[in-house]
Amino acid sequence: MHSFKQKILIAVVVTFGFGVSTLLYAAYTVPSDLACLFLKSATLDKLPDGALVDPGISDAERATFPELQWQAKARIEKIFGAPRVLPIVVFFKDSKIFWPLKINSYGSAGSAINHHCVFMGPQGLNVDVVAHELMHQELQERVGSWRMFTEVPVWFNEGIAMQVDFRPQYSLAPEAANPGDIGKVRTLKSVRQFNQGNDAQLTQHYAFAKAEVAQWLSQVGQRDLYPRLERIRAGEPFHTVVERKQPSGMAPQ
């Protein structure tokens, strides 16, 4: 029979092991969230507008960042209305400054306890990727972190972000796929499901998510997005707020 001290020691070891395992899992699955949480530990410079930058980025490159953010926010406002999220925007040249975390070299969105972050890498310094990542955070800000985690599927999160992302490889030609095939993207609810496959399949997932959300928005209206997100925040189930209406002549799936 274990003594009291032995029980305490076992509890401490188990708790420590669980904590380490949780951190390792989080570092692999949501590195941008951990980077956002421990952002103060990174060696970064601060720009006048509050953006944080990798010390290795030149003054000439830094001078372009305010305009890039303005263009991205203006695009979101034109399509959906004025954004209200105020994330910490981080521009980096080398992801090693976040080691041991592996931050996407294009862009990623992360959230901590009381703030949001957007990480922009060297391959994502264009209005499409910046707007994409800002839109992720706008969605989470309006839905709320808990409801985002429990209600909003990844296909919708990515599909919304793709509405302000005009990169041509993610835009389907009208004859590229039938609505039934596109609608199957709704089965990709988790990050793991959405990110499975090779590069061609991943591109298709993003393209299908973009097309599926665009079709839904054409029915409800782009300016109705924010009010609908507030309904999810208030407790209404996602599937009733984002109900898929079948085009005429199509059987329900």
Contacts in CASP RR format, 6 or more apart in sequence:
PFRMAT RR
TARGET T0000
AUTHOR 0000-0000-0000
METHOD contacts of the structure
MODEL  1
MHSFKQKILIAVVVTFGFGVSTLLYAAYTVPSDLACLFLKSATLDKLPDG
ALVDPGISDAERATFPELQWQAKARIEKIFGAPRVLPIVVFFKDSKIFWP
LKINSYGSAGSAINHHCVFMGPQGLNVDVVAHELMHQELQERVGSWRMFT
EVPVWFNEGIAMQVDFRPQYSLAPEAANPGDIGKVRTLKSVRQFNQGNDA
QLTQHYAFAKAEVAQWLSQVGQRDLYPRLERIRAGEPFHTVVERKQPSGM
APQ
2 10 0 8 1.000
23 34 0 8 1.000
26 33 0 8 1.000
26 34 0 8 1.000
27 34 0 8 1.000
27 100 0 8 1.000
27 101 0 8 1.000
29 191 0 8 1.000
30 110 0 8 1.000
31 98 0 8 1.000
31 101 0 8 1.000
31 102 0 8 1.000
31 103 0 8 1.000
31 108 0 8 1.000
32 103 0 8 1.000
32 104 0 8 1.000
32 108 0 8 1.000
32 109 0 8 1.000
32 110 0 8 1.000
32 117 0 8 1.000
32 119 0 8 1.000
33 110 0 8 1.000
33 111 0 8 1.000
33 112 0 8 1.000
34 101 0 8 1.000
35 42 0 8 1.000
35 98 0 8 1.000
35 101 0 8 1.000
35 103 0 8 1.000
35 110 0 8 1.000
35 117 0 8 1.000
35 119 0 8 1.000
36 88 0 8 1.000
36 110 0 8 1.000
36 111 0 8 1.000
36 112 0 8 1.000
36 115 0 8 1.000
36 116 0 8 1.000
36 117 0 8 1.000
37 112 0 8 1.000
37 113 0 8 1.000
39 52 0 8 1.000
39 88 0 8 1.000
39 90 0 8 1.000
39 112 0 8 1.000
39 117 0 8 1.000
42 52 0 8 1.000
42 90 0 8 1.000
42 97 0 8 1.000
42 98 0 8 1.000
43 55 0 8 1.000
43 97 0 8 1.000
44 52 0 8 1.000
44 53 0 8 1.000
44 54 0 8 1.000
44 55 0 8 1.000
44 90 0 8 1.000
44 92 0 8 1.000
44 97 0 8 1.000
45 52 0 8 1.000
45 53 0 8 1.000
45 54 0 8 1.000
45 55 0 8 1.000
46 52 0 8 1.000
46 53 0 8 1.000
47 53 0 8 1.000
47 62 0 8 1.000
47 65 0 8 1.000
47 66 0 8 1.000
49 66 0 8 1.000
49 69 0 8 1.000
50 88 0 8 1.000
50 89 0 8 1.000
51 65 0 8 1.000
51 66 0 8 1.000
51 69 0 8 1.000
51 88 0 8 1.000
51 89 0 8 1.000
51 90 0 8 1.000
51 91 0 8 1.000
52 88 0 8 1.000
52 89 0 8 1.000
52 90 0 8 1.000
52 91 0 8 1.000
53 62 0 8 1.000
53 65 0 8 1.000
53 90 0 8 1.000
53 91 0 8 1.000
53 92 0 8 1.000
54 91 0 8 1.000
54 92 0 8 1.000
54 93 0 8 1.000
54 94 0 8 1.000
54 97 0 8 1.000
56 93 0 8 1.000
56 94 0 8 1.000
57 91 0 8 1.000
57 92 0 8 1.000
57 93 0 8 1.000
61 91 0 8 1.000
61 125 0 8 1.000
62 91 0 8 1.000
64 125 0 8 1.000
65 89 0 8 1.000
65 91 0 8 1.000
68 125 0 8 1.000
68 126 0 8 1.000
68 127 0 8 1.000
68 130 0 8 1.000
69 89 0 8 1.000
69 130 0 8 1.000
69 134 0 8 1.000
71 127 0 8 1.000
71 130 0 8 1.000
71 131 0 8 1.000
72 127 0 8 1.000
72 130 0 8 1.000
72 131 0 8 1.000
72 134 0 8 1.000
72 164 0 8 1.000
73 83 0 8 1.000
73 131 0 8 1.000
73 134 0 8 1.000
75 127 0 8 1.000
75 131 0 8 1.000
75 164 0 8 1.000
76 83 0 8 1.000
76 131 0 8 1.000
76 134 0 8 1.000
76 135 0 8 1.000
76 138 0 8 1.000
76 164 0 8 1.000
77 83 0 8 1.000
79 163 0 8 1.000
79 164 0 8 1.000
79 222 0 8 1.000
80 138 0 8 1.000
80 163 0 8 1.000
80 164 0 8 1.000
80 222 0 8 1.000
80 223 0 8 1.000
80 225 0 8 1.000
80 226 0 8 1.000
81 223 0 8 1.000
81 226 0 8 1.000
83 134 0 8 1.000
83 135 0 8 1.000
83 138 0 8 1.000
84 138 0 8 1.000
84 141 0 8 1.000
84 142 0 8 1.000
85 116 0 8 1.000
85 134 0 8 1.000
85 137 0 8 1.000
85 138 0 8 1.000
85 140 0 8 1.000
85 141 0 8 1.000
86 116 0 8 1.000
87 109 0 8 1.000
87 115 0 8 1.000
87 116 0 8 1.000
87 117 0 8 1.000
87 118 0 8 1.000
87 134 0 8 1.000
87 137 0 8 1.000
88 115 0 8 1.000
88 116 0 8 1.000
88 117 0 8 1.000
88 118 0 8 1.000
89 117 0 8 1.000
89 118 0 8 1.000
89 120 0 8 1.000
90 117 0 8 1.000
90 118 0 8 1.000
90 119 0 8 1.000
90 120 0 8 1.000
91 120 0 8 1.000
91 121 0 8 1.000
91 125 0 8 1.000
92 98 0 8 1.000
92 103 0 8 1.000
92 119 0 8 1.000
92 120 0 8 1.000
92 121 0 8 1.000
92 122 0 8 1.000
93 121 0 8 1.000
93 122 0 8 1.000
95 101 0 8 1.000
95 102 0 8 1.000
95 103 0 8 1.000
95 105 0 8 1.000
95 121 0 8 1.000
103 119 0 8 1.000
103 121 0 8 1.000
104 119 0 8 1.000
104 121 0 8 1.000
105 121 0 8 1.000
105 122 0 8 1.000
105 123 0 8 1.000
105 124 0 8 1.000
106 121 0 8 1.000
106 123 0 8 1.000
106 124 0 8 1.000
106 129 0 8 1.000
107 118 0 8 1.000
107 119 0 8 1.000
107 120 0 8 1.000
107 121 0 8 1.000
107 124 0 8 1.000
107 129 0 8 1.000
107 132 0 8 1.000
107 133 0 8 1.000
108 118 0 8 1.000
108 119 0 8 1.000
108 133 0 8 1.000
109 116 0 8 1.000
109 117 0 8 1.000
109 118 0 8 1.000
109 119 0 8 1.000
109 133 0 8 1.000
109 136 0 8 1.000
109 137 0 8 1.000
109 140 0 8 1.000
110 116 0 8 1.000
110 117 0 8 1.000
110 118 0 8 1.000
110 119 0 8 1.000
110 137 0 8 1.000
111 117 0 8 1.000
111 137 0 8 1.000
111 140 0 8 1.000
111 145 0 8 1.000
116 137 0 8 1.000
116 140 0 8 1.000
116 141 0 8 1.000
118 130 0 8 1.000
118 133 0 8 1.000
118 134 0 8 1.000
118 136 0 8 1.000
118 137 0 8 1.000
119 133 0 8 1.000
120 129 0 8 1.000
120 130 0 8 1.000
120 133 0 8 1.000
123 129 0 8 1.000
124 130 0 8 1.000
128 164 0 8 1.000
128 165 0 8 1.000
128 166 0 8 1.000
128 167 0 8 1.000
129 165 0 8 1.000
131 164 0 8 1.000
131 165 0 8 1.000
132 161 0 8 1.000
132 162 0 8 1.000
132 164 0 8 1.000
132 165 0 8 1.000
133 161 0 8 1.000
134 164 0 8 1.000
135 160 0 8 1.000
135 161 0 8 1.000
135 163 0 8 1.000
135 164 0 8 1.000
135 165 0 8 1.000
136 157 0 8 1.000
136 160 0 8 1.000
136 161 0 8 1.000
139 148 0 8 1.000
139 152 0 8 1.000
139 157 0 8 1.000
139 160 0 8 1.000
139 161 0 8 1.000
139 229 0 8 1.000
140 148 0 8 1.000
142 226 0 8 1.000
142 229 0 8 1.000
142 230 0 8 1.000
142 233 0 8 1.000
143 151 0 8 1.000
143 152 0 8 1.000
143 229 0 8 1.000
143 232 0 8 1.000
143 233 0 8 1.000
144 233 0 8 1.000
147 232 0 8 1.000
147 233 0 8 1.000
147 235 0 8 1.000
148 157 0 8 1.000
151 232 0 8 1.000
151 237 0 8 1.000
151 238 0 8 1.000
152 232 0 8 1.000
152 238 0 8 1.000
153 186 0 8 1.000
153 188 0 8 1.000
153 189 0 8 1.000
153 190 0 8 1.000
153 238 0 8 1.000
154 188 0 8 1.000
154 189 0 8 1.000
154 190 0 8 1.000
154 191 0 8 1.000
154 193 0 8 1.000
154 194 0 8 1.000
155 185 0 8 1.000
155 186 0 8 1.000
155 187 0 8 1.000
155 188 0 8 1.000
155 189 0 8 1.000
155 194 0 8 1.000
155 205 0 8 1.000
155 208 0 8 1.000
155 209 0 8 1.000
155 212 0 8 1.000
156 209 0 8 1.000
156 213 0 8 1.000
156 238 0 8 1.000
156 242 0 8 1.000
158 194 0 8 1.000
158 205 0 8 1.000
158 206 0 8 1.000
158 209 0 8 1.000
158 210 0 8 1.000
159 206 0 8 1.000
159 209 0 8 1.000
159 210 0 8 1.000
159 212 0 8 1.000
159 213 0 8 1.000
160 213 0 8 1.000
160 225 0 8 1.000
162 170 0 8 1.000
162 206 0 8 1.000
162 209 0 8 1.000
162 210 0 8 1.000
162 213 0 8 1.000
163 210 0 8 1.000
163 213 0 8 1.000
163 214 0 8 1.000
163 217 0 8 1.000
163 222 0 8 1.000
165 210 0 8 1.000
169 203 0 8 1.000
169 207 0 8 1.000
170 203 0 8 1.000
170 206 0 8 1.000
170 207 0 8 1.000
170 210 0 8 1.000
171 207 0 8 1.000
171 210 0 8 1.000
172 182 0 8 1.000
172 207 0 8 1.000
172 208 0 8 1.000
172 210 0 8 1.000
172 211 0 8 1.000
176 207 0 8 1.000
177 208 0 8 1.000
177 211 0 8 1.000
179 215 0 8 1.000
179 247 0 8 1.000
179 250 0 8 1.000
180 250 0 8 1.000
180 253 0 8 1.000
181 208 0 8 1.000
182 208 0 8 1.000
182 211 0 8 1.000
182 212 0 8 1.000
182 215 0 8 1.000
183 208 0 8 1.000
183 212 0 8 1.000
183 244 0 8 1.000
183 253 0 8 1.000
184 208 0 8 1.000
184 253 0 8 1.000
185 205 0 8 1.000
185 208 0 8 1.000
185 209 0 8 1.000
185 212 0 8 1.000
186 212 0 8 1.000
186 244 0 8 1.000
187 193 0 8 1.000
188 194 0 8 1.000
188 205 0 8 1.000
188 209 0 8 1.000
194 205 0 8 1.000
194 209 0 8 1.000
195 202 0 8 1.000
195 205 0 8 1.000
212 244 0 8 1.000
215 247 0 8 1.000
216 242 0 8 1.000
216 244 0 8 1.000
216 245 0 8 1.000
217 225 0 8 1.000
219 245 0 8 1.000
220 228 0 8 1.000
228 241 0 8 1.000
228 242 0 8 1.000
229 241 0 8 1.000
231 241 0 8 1.000
232 238 0 8 1.000
232 241 0 8 1.000
246 252 0 8 1.000
246 253 0 8 1.000
END
